[in-house]
Amino acid sequence: MPRGRYSLHDPHDHTPLGEEHFHCAPGPSGWRYVSQTTTPSGDHAGSVDLALDDLGRPIRLELHASSWQIRGAAIDGVTWVRTDPSGDHASEGNVRAHAFTGTSPAFLVAVARLLRLTPASPATRVRLVAFTDPVLAPRTLDQSWALVKSEAHATDNGPLMVDEYQVNALDTGEQHQIHLAGDVVLSAPGIELEHLETPPSVFPTAPTEPTEAAGPT
């Protein structure tokens, strides 16, 4: 069960945004990630609880930030309920998308797990619903993911397979790289792995069933 700490910062001007203390693990029905986020001063900022099924689909998502709350799952695309800090008002949303995303590193692992690309795979389009801080406002976006290469790196615990992905934002054309090792993000825009107590978990390499390559219509 990987357990560790990410530092989060603004990907453009590198302003520190805080830290995310996490643990995650694969299980018989998929993968789960749980974390607590803190501000740069160390105060509690929110939490993430994400569970995937064995195909990489989000079967449960619970986000907290600035007293806002999101509960979501993959139902008719993706469906969620957003609750305001007072708890008096809740709004429901639904989009024909593949998965969720946001500032947490968990979402990068989740999309990679959903797509299960190989270096021979073509760039694959995926539609996501992003929840943006600080009020978890939903926004639908389209990205293109490609697995550039997979390389084994020597470690004290044996070879570690590192996957390099190129991710393109289809609305702006912005491109960036992310590096994953199993269910841990080694580096990505706005994310740095600061501490890891145990090695990453290794996912099965073969998908359970083919992944849809095109975005929803």
N, C-alpha and C positions, 0 to 999 in steps of 0.2 A: 504494500500500500504506500505509494509515494506520498510524502508529506513535506511541505516546505514553504517558501515565501517568495513572492514576486514583488518587485518594486514597479510602480506604475507612474508614468509621466506623460506629459503632453507630447505627442509625436512630432510636433512642429517646432516648439520653442523649448522643449525639455523641462518645462516647469514640473516639479514633483507633485504628484496627485495623491500619493499615499502608498500603502502596501496591501497585499492580499495574502493572507495566511490560509493555506489550503491542505486538504488531503483528498485523495481520489483512489478508486480501485475498480477493476473489472469484476463482474459477478456472473452468475449463471444466466442472467437475463439481459446483460448489457454492461453499462458503466455508470458510475456515479461520482460526482464532484461536489464537494462542500467547502465553503470558504467564508471567512470573515474579512471585511475590508476596514482599513483604518485611514485616517487623514494623515497628512505629513506631521502633525503634532502628536499623533498616536491615539487620537480619539476614535471611538467606534463610528464607522461610516455606513455600513450596510452588510449584506450577506448574499451568498449565491448558493442555491441547491439545485443541481441539474442532474437528471437521470435520463440515460439513453437506453433504448432497447437494443437487441443484438444486431439490428440493421443500422444503428446510429441515429434513429429518429428520437426526438425529444418526447419522452412519455410523461415527464413532469419537470416544470421549471418554477422556481420560487425565487424572486429577487426582492431585496429591500434596499432602499437608498433614500436618504433624507425624509424618512417616514413614509415614503411612497412604497407601494407593493405591487408586484406582478405575480400572477399565477397563470401558467400556460401549459399547453401540451399540443402535440401533433394530432389535431382533430379537424377533418375537412380542410387540409392545408395545415395552418397553425392557428390556434385560438387562444385568447388570453383575456384575463380580467385585470384591470388596473384600478387600484383603490387609492384615494387621496389620503393625506396625513390624518385628517379628522376621522376617517373611517365611515363618513356619512354618505359618500358618493362613490360609486363604482361604475366603470364603463367597460363594455365588452368589445373586443375586436376580433376579426377573422380575416386572414389573407391566404390566398392560394400560393403559399410559399413552402420551401422545404424545411426550414429550421429557423431558430432564433440566433441573434448575435448581440454583442454589447462589448463593454470594456474588459470584461473578465477573460483571462486566458482560456478558461474552460470552453468558450465558444469556438476558438480556433481548433482545439482538439476535436470538438464535436463535429464540425464541418468536415475535417479531414477524415474522421471515422465514417461519416455519412457517405462521402464520395468514394473513398477507398481507391485512390488513383495509383497508377504505376508510372514509372518514367516513360513508358510507351503510350500512355493514355493521352488523348487529345485534351486541350484545355476545355474545362467543363464549366458550364454556366450554372449558377445556383442563385435562387431567390431567397432572401433572408429578411426577417423582421428584426430591426435593431432597436434596442431600448437605450436611449441616450440619457446620460447623467446631466443634471442632478435629479431630475423628476421622472426618469424612466419613460420619457415620451417615445411612442412607437414610430418607426419610420421604415418603410419598405425599400430595399435596395437590391441591386443585382451585381453579382461578382463573377469573375472567371478565375477558376483555380487550375493550376498545372503543377504536377510534381516534377521538378527540374532534375533532381538526382537523389539517390539514397546512398549514403556512404557509411562504412563501419569505422568507428573511432575507438582506439584502445583506451581502456580505463582500468582502474584497479580491480573492478568486478568483472572484467572481460570486455569483449567488443560491444560497443553501443552503436546501434543503427540510428543515424540522424537523417531525417528527410527535409529537403529544402523545397519549399513551395513558392511559386510566384502567384500573387493574388492581384488581380486588376479590378478596380472599381469601374463598372461599365458606364456609369453616369458621368464621371469626371475624367476617366482615363488614367487616374493615379495608379501607380504600380508600387508594390512593396514585396519584400521577401519575409517569410517566416521559417523558422527552424524548429522542428518537433523531434522529440525522441520518445516514442511510445505515446504515453498520455501526459507528457510534460512538455511545455513550451520552453525552449532554450533561449530564443530571442524572437522578437517581433516589434513592429513600431509601437512605441509606448510601453513595452513590456521587457523586463529583464529578470531572469531567474537569479535570485540572490542566495538562496540556500535550499538544499535538497537533502533530506535525511536518509532516504532510501532510493534505490534505482527506479527508473520509470517502469511501469508495467508494459509488457509486450502484447499487442493485440494480435489475433490470428491474421495471417496475411490474405487469406482467400475470403472474398465476400460471401455472405450467405445467399444473396440473390443479386442480379444485376442492378446497378444504380442508374436511375434515370438521368440522362446527361443534359437534357434541355430544361430550361426554366418553365414553370407553370404558365399556362396561357391565361 
